[in-house]
Amino acid sequence: MKAVLEGLIFLSGNEGITIDNIAKVTELNIDEVKTILDELKSDLENSERGIKLVILGNHYKFTTKEEHKEYYKKLVDSELDSNLSQSALETLAIIAYNQPITRIEIDEIRGVNSTYVMRKLLIKGLIEDIGRSELPGRPKQYIVTDLFLDHFGLESTDDLPDLKIEEEPSEEDNEQNLFKSKYTEENTEEEKETIEE
């Protein structure tokens, strides 16, 4: 069962997972979950593994060990030098224009799960979480960082270009377009008859 809990925590990603959620999924009682989590935490601390189990608030999540941070910094620096993927740019734009915003709201706008992309952006330091929203479940809220502004040569998010949002045509506009279309067709038929005469 320890492996199951490890998998659940891994899947929960940066959000982490609560003991209550683990108990609900595994159908174990709270005390059993706590015992297994303590064992998992101890296993990771006393091994040569590169991750550790931490408790932030009431959420359990995996983080990297501080003694290896120089290597992680090199990775982040090299990744910042590489081009950002289309999905990363799309996610960044959504956050920049709508911040603060939750991952669920980002997913709704993009139409796909953004967990992996956001994890990469967090690692690169281009976004950060600023606490939990008042929405049900109290999901984390994200904003872009100063590094994001530096990366794109902006002084603040006020310097972002204005979005041109094309409005959906109203029902009245659709009816007018339909009328114009029919009127044009009728005229064309009349013109044809005039030419034939």
Residue frames relative to the residue before (quaternion, step in Angstrom):
aa qw qx qy qz dx dy dz
M 1.0000 0.0000 0.0000 0.0000 0.00 0.00 0.00
K 0.5475 0.6208 -0.3950 0.3984 3.58 1.17 -0.51
A 0.6461 0.5247 -0.3096 0.4597 3.57 1.04 -0.86
V 0.6134 0.5466 -0.3423 0.4559 3.58 1.09 -0.73
L 0.6678 0.4949 -0.2961 0.4706 3.57 0.91 -0.93
E 0.6201 0.5381 -0.3398 0.4588 3.58 1.02 -0.79
G 0.6623 0.5077 -0.2946 0.4656 3.58 0.99 -0.86
L 0.6456 0.5243 -0.3179 0.4552 3.57 1.00 -0.83
I 0.6624 0.4934 -0.3060 0.4734 3.57 0.97 -0.87
F 0.6260 0.5350 -0.3315 0.4605 3.57 1.03 -0.79
L 0.6836 0.4935 -0.2849 0.4560 3.59 0.89 -0.94
S 0.6333 0.5462 -0.3375 0.4322 3.59 1.09 -0.64
G 0.3001 -0.8153 0.4608 0.1813 3.58 1.30 -0.23
N 0.8379 -0.2026 0.1553 0.4823 3.53 -1.13 -0.72
E 0.5818 0.5954 -0.3682 0.4141 3.58 1.20 -0.48
G 0.3066 -0.7471 0.5262 0.2665 3.58 1.02 -0.80
I 0.2706 -0.7543 0.5780 0.1541 3.55 -1.30 0.12
T 0.4105 -0.7209 0.5047 0.2388 3.59 -1.01 0.77
I 0.6373 -0.5089 0.4119 0.4064 3.56 -1.29 0.38
D 0.6270 0.5509 -0.3393 0.4338 3.59 0.99 -0.82
N 0.6647 0.4972 -0.3032 0.4681 3.58 0.96 -0.86
I 0.6370 0.5194 -0.3282 0.4657 3.57 0.99 -0.84
A 0.6558 0.5177 -0.3068 0.4557 3.58 0.92 -0.94
K 0.6539 0.5216 -0.3111 0.4512 3.58 0.99 -0.86
V 0.6919 0.4792 -0.2766 0.4639 3.60 0.92 -0.94
T 0.7608 0.3951 -0.1969 0.4758 3.58 0.90 -0.97
E 0.3241 -0.7653 0.4817 0.2779 3.57 1.32 -0.36
L 0.4329 0.6385 -0.4928 0.4026 3.55 1.09 0.85
N 0.4877 -0.6275 0.4864 0.3631 3.57 -1.19 0.29
I 0.7188 -0.4788 0.2982 0.4063 3.58 -1.26 0.44
D 0.6588 0.5203 -0.3152 0.4426 3.59 0.92 -0.89
E 0.6393 0.5202 -0.3209 0.4666 3.59 1.01 -0.82
V 0.6441 0.5194 -0.3153 0.4647 3.58 0.98 -0.87
K 0.6532 0.5226 -0.3123 0.4502 3.59 0.92 -0.92
T 0.6440 0.5292 -0.3140 0.4545 3.59 0.96 -0.88
I 0.6789 0.4815 -0.2890 0.4730 3.59 0.90 -0.95
L 0.6479 0.5195 -0.3183 0.4571 3.60 0.99 -0.82
D 0.6310 0.5252 -0.3273 0.4678 3.59 1.03 -0.78
E 0.6434 0.5164 -0.3100 0.4725 3.58 1.02 -0.83
L 0.6569 0.5093 -0.3006 0.4676 3.58 0.95 -0.93
K 0.6373 0.5276 -0.3155 0.4647 3.58 0.97 -0.89
S 0.6710 0.4964 -0.2871 0.4700 3.58 0.94 -0.94
D 0.6254 0.5494 -0.3308 0.4445 3.59 0.98 -0.87
L 0.6968 0.4784 -0.2720 0.4600 3.57 0.88 -0.97
E 0.6590 0.5148 -0.3095 0.4526 3.59 1.00 -0.79
N 0.7601 0.3752 -0.1865 0.4967 3.57 1.04 -0.80
S 0.6264 0.5122 -0.3489 0.4728 3.57 1.16 0.49
E 0.5805 -0.5762 0.4481 0.3608 3.54 -1.34 0.04
R 0.3563 0.7514 -0.4831 0.2741 3.57 1.25 0.33
G 0.4754 -0.7031 0.4627 0.2560 3.57 -1.17 0.57
I 0.7072 0.4086 -0.2641 0.5130 3.59 1.25 -0.03
K 0.1567 -0.7584 0.6223 0.1143 3.54 -1.34 0.33
L 0.4285 -0.6767 0.5376 0.2635 3.53 -1.27 0.44
V 0.0253 -0.8077 0.5888 -0.0152 3.58 -0.74 1.05
I 0.2975 -0.7197 0.5973 0.1920 3.53 -1.30 0.45
L 0.0151 -0.7815 0.6230 -0.0308 3.56 -0.66 1.15
G 0.7729 -0.0004 -0.0657 0.6311 3.55 -0.32 1.26
N 0.6926 -0.3856 0.3022 0.5294 3.56 -0.52 -1.18
H 0.5364 0.6145 -0.3961 0.4217 3.56 1.26 0.47
Y 0.2623 -0.7395 0.6025 0.1462 3.55 -1.02 0.89
K 0.1181 0.7897 -0.5937 0.0997 3.58 -0.92 0.90
F 0.4618 -0.6525 0.5207 0.2996 3.55 -1.28 0.36
T 0.0036 0.7614 -0.6479 -0.0211 3.54 -1.13 0.70
T 0.5598 -0.5859 0.4561 0.3679 3.56 -1.27 0.26
K 0.5308 -0.6286 0.4650 0.3270 3.56 -1.21 0.50
E 0.5587 -0.6608 0.4031 0.2980 3.56 -0.94 0.99
E 0.6297 0.5735 -0.3447 0.3946 3.60 1.04 -0.69
H 0.7033 0.4309 -0.2685 0.4976 3.60 1.26 -0.24
K 0.3471 0.8070 -0.4440 0.1764 3.58 1.30 0.06
E 0.5851 0.5869 -0.3890 0.4023 3.63 1.07 -0.58
Y 0.6536 0.5016 -0.3077 0.4760 3.60 1.09 -0.71
Y 0.6473 0.5175 -0.3208 0.4586 3.56 1.01 -0.82
K 0.6177 0.5518 -0.3360 0.4485 3.56 1.08 -0.76
K 0.6377 0.5253 -0.3247 0.4604 3.58 1.01 -0.83
L 0.6469 0.5211 -0.3146 0.4594 3.55 1.01 -0.86
V 0.6633 0.5049 -0.3029 0.4619 3.57 0.89 -0.96
D 0.6555 0.5140 -0.3139 0.4556 3.59 0.93 -0.90
S 0.6789 0.4817 -0.2995 0.4663 3.59 0.93 -0.87
E 0.6542 0.5096 -0.3165 0.4605 3.59 1.07 -0.73
L 0.6104 0.5455 -0.3527 0.4533 3.57 1.11 -0.64
D 0.6454 0.5273 -0.3132 0.4552 3.55 1.11 -0.70
S 0.6486 0.5049 -0.3257 0.4672 3.58 1.16 -0.54
N 0.6186 -0.5622 0.3937 0.3824 3.55 -1.22 0.43
L 0.4424 -0.6636 0.5327 0.2831 3.54 -1.14 0.64
S 0.4968 -0.6561 0.4784 0.3063 3.58 -1.03 0.80
Q 0.6713 -0.4922 0.3707 0.4120 3.55 -1.31 0.33
S 0.6658 0.5002 -0.3078 0.4601 3.59 0.96 -0.87
A 0.6296 0.5248 -0.3335 0.4658 3.60 1.09 -0.70
L 0.6558 0.5081 -0.3037 0.4686 3.59 0.95 -0.87
E 0.6385 0.5316 -0.3119 0.4609 3.54 1.02 -0.86
T 0.6697 0.4964 -0.2864 0.4724 3.57 0.95 -0.94
L 0.6332 0.5337 -0.3195 0.4606 3.58 1.00 -0.85
A 0.6559 0.5156 -0.3089 0.4566 3.57 0.94 -0.91
I 0.6427 0.5223 -0.3209 0.4596 3.59 0.96 -0.86
I 0.6734 0.4868 -0.2968 0.4706 3.58 0.92 -0.90
A 0.6662 0.5290 -0.3065 0.4270 3.58 0.86 -0.99
Y 0.7432 0.4146 -0.2284 0.4729 3.59 0.94 -0.87
N 0.7855 0.3314 -0.1576 0.4984 3.60 1.17 -0.47
Q 0.3908 0.7646 -0.4569 0.2323 3.59 1.25 0.08
P 0.5530 -0.2237 -0.8026 -0.0007 1.51 -2.06 1.41
I 0.0637 -0.8049 0.5896 -0.0220 3.57 -1.05 0.80
T 0.4012 -0.7141 0.5215 0.2390 3.57 -1.10 0.68
R 0.6443 -0.5208 0.3811 0.4103 3.57 -1.24 0.37
I 0.6259 0.5458 -0.3437 0.4384 3.59 1.01 -0.78
E 0.6503 0.5035 -0.3115 0.4760 3.58 1.01 -0.81
I 0.6230 0.5269 -0.3331 0.4726 3.58 1.06 -0.74
D 0.6394 0.5318 -0.3138 0.4581 3.58 0.98 -0.90
E 0.6500 0.5256 -0.3148 0.4496 3.58 0.99 -0.85
I 0.6670 0.4902 -0.2990 0.4748 3.58 1.00 -0.82
R 0.7270 0.4379 -0.2413 0.4705 3.59 0.90 -0.97
G 0.3689 -0.7419 0.4833 0.2827 3.57 1.10 -0.67
V 0.7287 0.3006 -0.2188 0.5752 3.59 1.30 0.19
N 0.6065 -0.5501 0.4248 0.3861 3.57 -1.28 0.33
S 0.2138 -0.8208 0.5251 0.0696 3.57 -0.78 1.07
T 0.3205 0.7964 -0.4754 0.1926 3.60 1.28 0.09
Y 0.6970 0.4807 -0.2810 0.4517 3.59 0.78 -1.04
V 0.6641 0.5082 -0.3021 0.4577 3.58 0.89 -0.96
M 0.6779 0.4938 -0.2965 0.4569 3.57 0.92 -0.90
R 0.5987 0.5523 -0.3589 0.4558 3.57 1.08 -0.67
K 0.6511 0.5075 -0.3063 0.4741 3.59 1.01 -0.86
L 0.6672 0.5022 -0.3000 0.4610 3.59 0.96 -0.85
L 0.6216 0.5238 -0.3311 0.4792 3.58 1.12 -0.68
I 0.6433 0.5183 -0.3146 0.4675 3.57 0.98 -0.87
K 0.6947 0.4656 -0.2692 0.4777 3.57 1.00 -0.83
G 0.4608 -0.7132 0.4268 0.3113 3.58 1.26 -0.19
L 0.4596 0.7002 -0.4377 0.3269 3.59 1.23 0.33
I 0.7598 0.1537 -0.1241 0.6194 3.58 1.28 -0.36
E 0.0817 -0.7827 0.6133 0.0672 3.56 -1.29 0.32
D 0.4037 -0.6817 0.5329 0.2973 3.56 -1.17 0.44
I 0.2302 -0.7991 0.5487 0.0856 3.56 -1.00 0.88
G 0.7531 -0.3232 0.1969 0.5381 3.57 1.15 0.52
R 0.6058 -0.5981 0.4123 0.3245 3.51 -1.33 0.02
S 0.4490 -0.6817 0.5107 0.2700 3.56 -1.12 0.72
E 0.5651 -0.5948 0.4515 0.3507 3.55 -1.33 0.10
L 0.4141 0.7089 -0.4719 0.3215 3.60 1.27 0.14
P 0.6598 -0.4917 0.3671 0.4338 3.62 -1.19 0.38
G 0.7735 0.2767 -0.2354 0.5193 3.57 -0.87 0.97
R 0.2444 -0.8179 0.4829 0.1951 3.56 1.34 -0.22
P 0.0601 0.8269 -0.5552 0.0664 3.62 0.62 1.11
K 0.5884 -0.5842 0.4268 0.3610 3.56 -1.21 0.51
Q 0.2863 -0.7331 0.5928 0.1708 3.53 -1.23 0.63
Y 0.1951 -0.8027 0.5594 0.0689 3.56 -1.01 0.85
I 0.0595 -0.7533 0.6538 0.0393 3.51 -1.28 0.65
V 0.5331 -0.5828 0.4838 0.3770 3.57 -1.29 0.20
T 0.4222 -0.7234 0.4991 0.2221 3.57 -1.20 0.58
D 0.6827 -0.4378 0.3746 0.4494 3.55 -1.34 -0.01
L 0.5960 0.5662 -0.3576 0.4431 3.58 1.13 -0.64
F 0.5998 0.5449 -0.3426 0.4754 3.58 1.10 -0.72
L 0.6662 0.5036 -0.3017 0.4600 3.57 0.88 -0.98
D 0.6496 0.5119 -0.3095 0.4692 3.59 0.97 -0.88
H 0.6508 0.5494 -0.3057 0.4256 3.55 0.94 -1.01
F 0.7814 0.3075 -0.1578 0.5196 3.59 1.02 -0.82
G 0.5130 -0.6972 0.3891 0.3151 3.57 1.28 0.33
L 0.4682 0.6645 -0.4467 0.3737 3.58 1.01 0.82
E 0.4227 -0.6824 0.5274 0.2784 3.57 -1.12 0.62
S 0.7687 -0.1064 0.0726 0.6265 3.56 1.13 -0.69
T 0.6661 -0.4921 0.3593 0.4302 3.57 -1.26 0.13
D 0.5140 0.6284 -0.4192 0.4064 3.61 1.27 -0.20
D 0.6496 0.5279 -0.3081 0.4522 3.58 1.23 -0.49
L 0.4331 0.6890 -0.4718 0.3393 3.60 1.26 -0.01
P 0.5198 -0.6364 0.4514 0.3479 3.62 -0.97 0.71
D 0.5603 -0.6025 0.4471 0.3510 3.56 -1.14 0.66
L 0.3959 -0.7018 0.5425 0.2377 3.53 -1.08 0.80
K 0.2252 -0.7421 0.6137 0.1483 3.55 -0.98 0.85
I 0.0688 -0.8116 0.5802 -0.0040 3.54 -0.29 1.28
E 0.3027 -0.7497 0.5632 0.1706 3.53 -0.70 1.14
E 0.3409 -0.7542 0.5261 0.1955 3.53 -0.70 1.10
E 0.5245 -0.6029 0.4994 0.3347 3.52 -1.20 0.69
P 0.4835 -0.6548 0.4739 0.3360 3.61 -0.90 0.77
S 0.4568 -0.6833 0.4947 0.2824 3.58 -0.98 0.88
E 0.6743 -0.4800 0.3650 0.4262 3.55 -1.31 0.26
E 0.6233 0.5464 -0.3285 0.4528 3.57 1.09 -0.78
D 0.6463 0.5133 -0.3154 0.4684 3.59 1.01 -0.88
N 0.6396 0.5326 -0.3238 0.4499 3.56 0.99 -0.86
E 0.6541 0.5096 -0.3092 0.4656 3.58 1.01 -0.86
Q 0.6441 0.5154 -0.3176 0.4676 3.60 1.02 -0.81
N 0.6510 0.5130 -0.3123 0.4643 3.57 0.98 -0.86
L 0.6354 0.5221 -0.3209 0.4699 3.56 1.06 -0.81
F 0.6422 0.5225 -0.3150 0.4640 3.58 1.02 -0.89
K 0.6557 0.5129 -0.3086 0.4603 3.59 0.94 -0.96
S 0.6414 0.5363 -0.3168 0.4479 3.54 1.00 -0.90
K 0.6781 0.4785 -0.2900 0.4764 3.59 0.92 -0.95
Y 0.6355 0.5417 -0.3236 0.4449 3.57 1.00 -0.91
T 0.6534 0.5137 -0.3033 0.4660 3.57 0.95 -0.89
E 0.6503 0.5174 -0.3158 0.4579 3.56 0.98 -0.90
E 0.6539 0.5176 -0.3123 0.4549 3.56 0.98 -0.92
N 0.6464 0.5227 -0.3070 0.4634 3.57 0.98 -0.90
T 0.6389 0.5343 -0.3247 0.4482 3.52 0.96 -0.87
E 0.6516 0.5077 -0.3166 0.4663 3.59 0.95 -0.87
E 0.6531 0.5127 -0.3105 0.4627 3.58 0.98 -0.89
E 0.6328 0.5329 -0.3231 0.4595 3.58 1.02 -0.85
K 0.6318 0.5392 -0.3290 0.4492 3.57 1.02 -0.86
E 0.6573 0.5104 -0.3072 0.4616 3.57 0.96 -0.98
T 0.6440 0.5264 -0.3239 0.4508 3.61 1.01 -0.87
I 0.6472 0.5190 -0.3102 0.4642 3.58 0.99 -0.85
E 0.6592 0.5210 -0.3110 0.4442 3.57 0.97 -0.93
E 0.6425 0.5164 -0.3232 0.4648 3.60 1.10 -0.78
